[in-house]
């Protein structure tokens, strides 16, 4: 038996006026997802434990089968693992975004324009981070480049206790009420102000402005944490797993769980990505000894953060066509026994442009049939109407492996 998890990050939403009162899942043309719902077991699941922040870190950890209440120690250390950073137990890490702020002379009076700096390319970001290194020249600090706008700062021999805000939570808002405070608040704010002076007229940003793109004119710290201690997927569930993802957070989570990771050319972790390439990479992992593949697609989440309903519909349709449909066609043709889980990690509703902790719709599918409850389509409403509710996210993995559905 092979196991496939297709996770559309932030795919769940709310009814939208611009979609004639439908959610993006309801508006999308997605015959393969709907077929899974018609023949699989459909319900709602709470992936984020109540009282915990509704981040992709806690939610994906939950779907991957690990209870965040036991294992969660922060977001950025998971990303640090994926970047190959040697994080010691006494170190503290911070996610470091390249962002676009408005240009008021006083830093604290600026507004968060774009948390991803226009989804800046990895190559452009590397140039910016190279020239930022002198800003982070203290012996206890190290800034590491990642992918696109996502990077990592390590504070050696540190401690947690800094109050930070995810930049995607404050798009369009003045930053004055969300600046770092607490243990390292003053120091991090000073670094942000100094970095902004370096970035403001950087050649990369002059070029981006000339092309009508948002400049990466500031850094933003958030997601502090310490090195996680996860049991392996093999230890908890008795299977070998692999992760297909372009986002360091999910790669790092998989690596901490002893899962294999792969690089997919053209997979960006953004709104435009190589969907088919991810499906093909998943098939290769299954052929090469993995019992389970975890396919993470960031695009719907990015669309939600940007408030772009039409792009979110298009992303869902691409997942349906190039991942769900393609995998089912190939696995059926090869007469492979498999089970599939289709789910978001959390909602990223277009109107609020950030995550919520509400339950999300899921489908558990077994090629050999299952009891149900079935649904005519895959959507938030249809899943809610089945009456099946799982109160904890790790129950999805438990049901997938056991076949108890």
C-alpha positions in Angstrom: 0.0 0.0 0.0 1.2 3.5 -0.9 0.0 6.7 0.8 -0.2 10.1 -0.7 -1.0 13.4 1.1 -1.9 16.3 -1.2 -1.9 19.5 0.9 -3.1 22.7 -0.6 -1.8 25.3 1.8 -4.5 27.8 2.8 -6.9 26.3 0.2 -10.0 26.7 2.4 -11.9 30.0 2.3 -15.2 31.7 2.8 -18.0 32.6 0.3 -16.8 35.6 -1.7 -18.9 38.2 -3.5 -16.5 38.3 -6.5 -17.2 34.5 -6.9 -21.0 35.0 -6.8 -21.1 33.8 -3.1 -19.0 30.8 -3.6 -15.7 29.8 -2.0 -12.7 29.3 -4.3 -13.1 25.5 -3.8 -16.8 25.8 -4.9 -16.0 28.0 -7.9 -13.0 26.0 -9.2 -13.5 23.3 -11.9 -11.9 20.4 -10.2 -13.3 17.1 -11.4 -10.7 14.9 -9.8 -11.1 16.4 -6.3 -14.9 16.0 -6.7 -14.4 12.4 -7.7 -12.4 11.7 -4.6 -15.2 13.2 -2.5 -17.8 11.1 -4.3 -16.0 7.9 -3.6 -14.0 8.7 -0.5 -14.7 9.7 3.1 -15.3 13.4 3.6 -15.4 15.6 6.7 -14.0 18.5 8.6 -10.9 18.5 10.8 -9.4 20.9 13.3 -5.7 21.0 12.3 -4.6 23.8 14.7 -5.1 23.1 18.4 -7.2 25.6 20.1 -5.1 28.3 21.7 -2.2 27.9 19.3 -1.5 30.3 16.4 -2.9 29.2 13.1 0.4 29.0 11.2 1.5 26.7 8.5 4.0 25.3 11.0 1.5 24.0 13.6 -1.1 23.0 10.9 1.3 21.0 8.7 2.9 19.4 11.7 -0.6 18.3 12.7 -1.5 16.9 9.3 1.9 15.1 9.1 0.8 13.2 12.2 2.6 15.1 15.0 0.7 16.8 17.8 1.9 20.4 17.9 1.1 20.6 21.6 3.9 18.0 22.2 6.4 18.8 19.4 6.1 22.5 18.4 9.1 24.7 19.4 8.7 27.5 16.8 8.6 28.0 13.1 12.0 29.3 12.1 14.1 26.4 13.5 12.3 24.1 11.1 13.3 26.4 8.2 16.8 26.5 9.6 17.0 22.7 9.4 16.0 22.8 5.7 18.7 25.4 5.0 21.3 23.1 6.5 22.1 25.4 9.4 23.7 23.9 12.4 21.3 25.0 15.1 22.3 24.1 18.7 19.8 23.6 21.5 20.9 26.9 23.1 20.4 28.9 19.8 17.3 30.9 18.9 16.3 31.4 15.2 14.1 34.0 13.5 12.4 33.9 10.2 13.6 36.9 8.2 11.4 38.2 5.4 12.4 40.6 2.7 9.5 42.9 2.6 8.3 46.1 0.9 7.4 49.0 3.2 6.1 52.4 2.4 8.8 55.1 2.3 8.1 57.6 5.2 11.4 59.0 6.6 10.7 57.6 10.1 10.8 53.8 10.0 8.0 53.3 12.6 5.6 55.4 10.5 5.8 53.1 7.5 3.1 50.6 6.3 3.5 47.0 5.3 2.9 47.1 1.5 4.0 43.5 0.5 5.2 40.8 2.9 7.0 39.0 0.0 8.6 42.0 -1.8 6.7 41.0 -5.0 7.8 37.3 -4.6 11.4 38.5 -5.2 13.6 35.9 -7.0 16.1 33.8 -5.1 18.9 35.3 -7.2 17.9 38.9 -6.4 17.5 38.0 -2.7 21.0 36.5 -2.6 22.5 39.7 -3.8 20.6 41.7 -1.2 21.6 39.4 1.7 25.2 39.4 0.6 25.3 43.2 1.0 23.4 43.0 4.3 26.0 40.8 5.9 27.9 43.8 7.4 24.7 44.8 9.3 24.7 41.4 11.0 28.4 41.4 11.9 28.1 40.7 15.6 29.7 37.4 16.6 26.4 36.0 18.1 24.4 36.7 14.9 24.3 35.0 11.5 22.0 35.7 8.6 21.4 32.8 6.2 19.9 33.1 2.7 16.9 31.0 1.8 14.5 31.0 -1.1 12.8 34.0 -2.5 11.8 36.3 0.3 12.2 33.7 3.1 15.5 33.8 5.1 16.8 33.0 8.6 18.6 34.8 11.4 20.3 32.7 14.1 21.1 34.2 17.5 23.7 32.0 19.2 23.4 31.3 22.9 20.0 33.1 23.1 16.7 32.8 24.7 13.1 33.1 23.5 10.8 35.9 24.7 10.7 38.4 21.8 7.2 39.4 20.7 7.0 39.4 16.9 4.2 39.6 14.3 4.0 37.7 11.0 4.2 40.3 8.2 1.4 38.6 6.2 -0.9 39.4 9.1 -0.4 43.2 8.7 -0.6 43.8 4.9 -1.8 47.3 4.4 -1.4 48.2 8.1 1.0 50.7 9.7 3.8 48.8 11.3 4.2 50.9 14.5 2.0 48.6 16.6 3.7 45.5 15.4 7.4 46.3 15.8 9.6 43.8 17.8 9.4 44.1 21.6 10.3 41.9 24.5 13.7 40.2 25.0 15.5 41.2 21.8 12.9 43.7 20.6 15.1 46.8 20.7 18.1 45.1 19.1 16.0 43.6 16.2 14.4 46.9 15.5 17.8 48.5 15.3 18.8 45.8 12.8 15.6 46.4 10.7 16.3 50.2 10.6 19.9 49.8 9.6 19.1 47.1 7.0 16.4 49.4 5.4 19.0 52.1 4.9 21.2 49.6 3.0 18.3 48.2 0.9 16.6 51.5 0.0 18.7 52.4 -3.0 20.3 49.0 -3.7 20.9 48.3 -7.4 18.6 45.3 -7.2 15.8 47.5 -5.9 16.4 50.3 -8.5 16.1 47.6 -11.2 12.9 46.3 -9.6 11.3 49.7 -9.4 12.2 50.3 -13.1 10.4 47.2 -14.0 7.3 48.2 -12.0 8.0 45.6 -9.2 7.9 46.1 -5.5 11.3 46.7 -4.0 12.7 44.6 -1.1 13.4 47.7 1.0 13.3 46.2 4.5 13.7 43.0 6.6 11.1 41.7 9.0 11.8 39.2 11.8 9.2 36.8 13.2 8.6 33.1 14.1 11.3 32.8 16.8 12.0 29.3 18.0 14.5 26.7 19.3 15.7 23.4 17.8 12.8 20.9 17.6 12.8 17.3 18.8 10.5 15.2 16.6 10.1 11.5 16.6 10.6 9.9 13.2 7.7 9.0 11.0 9.1 5.5 11.0 9.0 5.4 14.8 5.4 6.7 15.1 3.8 5.0 12.1 6.1 2.3 10.8 6.5 3.8 7.3 9.2 5.5 5.3 8.2 9.0 4.0 9.2 11.6 1.6 8.3 15.3 1.2 7.8 17.2 -2.1 7.8 21.0 -1.3 9.5 24.2 -2.3 9.0 25.8 1.2 11.8 25.5 3.7 9.4 25.2 6.6 7.8 22.0 5.2 11.1 20.6 4.1 12.6 21.1 7.5 9.6 19.6 9.2 10.0 16.5 7.0 13.7 16.3 7.6 13.1 16.5 11.4 10.7 13.6 11.0 13.3 11.5 9.1 11.6 11.9 5.7 13.4 12.3 2.4 13.2 15.6 0.5 13.8 16.3 -3.1 14.4 19.4 -5.3 11.9 20.1 -8.0 13.0 22.4 -10.8 10.6 25.3 -11.2 9.0 24.7 -7.8 8.9 28.2 -6.2 6.8 28.1 -3.1 4.9 31.0 -4.8 1.8 31.6 -6.8 3.5 30.3 -10.0 5.1 26.9 -9.6 5.8 23.6 -11.3 2.7 21.6 -10.3 3.3 18.6 -12.6 7.0 18.5 -11.6 5.9 18.0 -8.0 3.6 15.1 -9.0 6.4 13.4 -11.0 8.8 13.8 -8.0 6.2 12.2 -5.7 6.0 9.2 -8.1 9.7 8.8 -8.1 9.9 8.8 -4.3 7.2 6.1 -4.2 9.1 4.0 -6.7 12.3 4.5 -4.8 11.2 3.0 -1.5 9.0 5.6 0.1 5.7 4.3 1.5 4.2 7.8 1.8 4.7 11.1 0.0 3.6 14.5 1.4 3.0 16.9 -1.4 2.8 20.5 -0.2 1.6 23.2 -2.6 2.0 26.8 -1.3 0.2 28.6 -4.1 -3.4 28.9 -2.7 -2.0 30.3 0.5 0.0 33.0 -1.4 -3.1 33.9 -3.3 -5.1 34.3 -0.1 -2.4 36.5 1.4 -2.5 38.7 -1.7 -6.3 38.8 -1.7 -6.5 37.4 -5.2 -9.6 35.2 -5.5 -9.2 34.5 -9.2 -5.6 33.4 -8.8 -6.7 31.1 -5.9 -9.3 29.4 -8.1 -6.7 28.9 -10.8 -4.2 27.4 -8.3 -6.9 24.9 -7.1 -7.6 24.0 -10.6 -3.9 23.4 -11.3 -3.6 21.2 -8.2 -6.6 19.2 -9.4 -5.4 18.8 -12.9 -1.6 18.5 -12.6 -1.3 16.8 -9.2 -4.4 15.0 -8.0 -5.6 13.9 -11.5 -2.1 13.1 -12.8 -1.3 11.0 -9.7 -4.5 9.0 -9.9 -4.1 8.4 -13.6 -0.6 7.1 -13.2 -1.2 5.0 -10.1 -4.4 3.5 -11.5 -2.5 2.6 -14.8 0.2 0.9 -12.8 -2.5 -1.0 -10.7 -0.9 0.4 -7.5 -2.9 0.0 -4.3 -3.0 3.4 -2.7 -4.8 5.7 -0.3 -4.9 9.5 -0.7 -5.6 12.3 1.7 -6.6 15.7 0.3 -6.7 18.6 2.7 -5.7 22.2 3.4 -3.6 22.9 6.4 -5.7 25.9 7.4 -7.9 28.5 5.7 -6.4 31.6 4.3 -9.5 33.6 3.5 -9.2 36.2 0.7 -11.1 38.9 2.7 -8.7 38.8 5.7 -5.5 37.9 3.7 -4.1 35.8 6.6 -4.6 32.4 8.3 -7.5 31.5 10.5 -7.7 28.4 12.8 -11.1 27.3 11.6 -11.6 23.6 10.7 -10.9 22.6 7.1 -12.5 20.1 4.6 -10.7 16.8 4.0 -11.1 13.7 1.8 -9.7 10.3 2.7 -9.7 8.0 -0.4 -8.9 4.3 -0.7 -8.6 2.9 -4.3 -10.2 -0.3 -3.0 -13.3 1.5 -1.6 -14.3 2.9 1.7 -17.4 3.3 3.9 -17.7 7.1 3.6 -19.4 9.4 4.3 -19.3 10.5 0.7 -20.0 14.0 -0.7 -21.1 15.1 -4.2 -18.2 17.6 -4.4 -15.2 18.7 -2.5 -15.9 22.0 -0.7 -16.2 23.5 2.8 -20.0 23.3 2.7 -20.2 19.7 1.4 -17.7 18.5 3.9 -19.5 20.2 6.8 -22.8 18.6 5.7 -21.5 15.0 6.1 -21.4 15.5 9.9 -18.0 13.8 10.2 -15.6 15.9 12.4 -12.1 15.0 13.6 -11.1 17.2 16.5 -7.4 16.7 16.1 -5.2 16.9 13.0 -3.0 13.9 13.7 -6.1 11.7 13.4 -5.9 12.2 9.6 -2.6 10.4 9.4 -3.8 7.7 11.8 -6.9 7.0 9.7 -4.9 7.2 6.4 -2.5 4.5 7.6 -5.0 2.3 9.3 -7.6 2.5 6.6 -10.3 3.2 9.2 -12.6 5.2 7.0 
